[in-house]
Amino acid sequence: MPRTIKSLTTPVQPGPLDAATLGQFVRARRTQAGLGIHQAAAFCGVAVDTLAKIEKARGDVQLSSVLKVCQMLGLTLKVEPWED
């Protein structure tokens, strides 16, 4: 019997984005889509280990993999200009 995926709420971003908060957003979006980690990794075209590292903010992950996961899960990262 397939495991039921518990949908997580979208986290609140209290300040500048960090790896842990990004991981929470990725995991919340994945669970809201009803995807297990293996399904989501296959859908995004990354290894399960890579997706787990992103969600847990552990280890080194290539930026291209992070961007691919965000794009495939419908997450938008926004870069804003800074003031001098």
N, C-alpha and C positions, 0 to 999 in steps of 0.2 A: 504494500500500500504506500503510495507517495506521501511524503512528509508534507504537512500543512505549513505554509509560510506565514508567519505572523507579521502583519504590516506594521512598520514602525512609523511614528509621527515624524514630520519634517523638523529637523533641529533648528534652533535659533542661533543665529550668528551674532555673538556679542561684540565682536570687533573685527580686526583684520583676519582674513582667512588663514588658517594654519592647516597642517596635514591632518590632524585629528578631527577637526571640524569638517574638512572635505570628505574624509572617510565616513563620517556620520551621515553626510548628505548622500553619498554614493550608496551606502547600505540601506538608508531609508527609502531611496528611490527604487532600489532593486527589490526590496520587500513589498513596496507599494505596487510594483508591477507583478507581484506574485512569482518572482523568479528565485530559485535556489542559486547558490553561489556557482555551482557547476553549469547550470543553464545560462546564467548571466555571463559567465566567462566565455562560453561558447558563442553566445550571441554577440558579444563585444569583440571577439577575436583575440582574446588574451588568455594566458594560462590562469588556472584557478589560483595558483600561488601568487600571481601578480595581483589579481583582484583582491585576494585576502590581505596582501600587504597594503594596498590602497585603503581598504576599509579599516584596517587596524593601525594605520600610520606607522608601520614597522618596515624596516629594510629600505633598500634603494629600489626605486621604480623609475623607469624612463618617463620623461615628460610626455613623450608621444603616446605612451600607453595610458597615462592618466587622462590625456585629452581625448583619446579614442573611447575610453570607458564613459567619460562624461557626455560625449556626443551621442553615443549609442543609447545611453539611458535618459537622454533628454535634459541633461543638466547644462546650464550655460555659465561659463566663467567669464567675468567681465573685468577688464583691466581699465582702471581710471587713471588719467594723468594726475601727476602730483604738482603741487605749487612750490615754486622756489622761494 
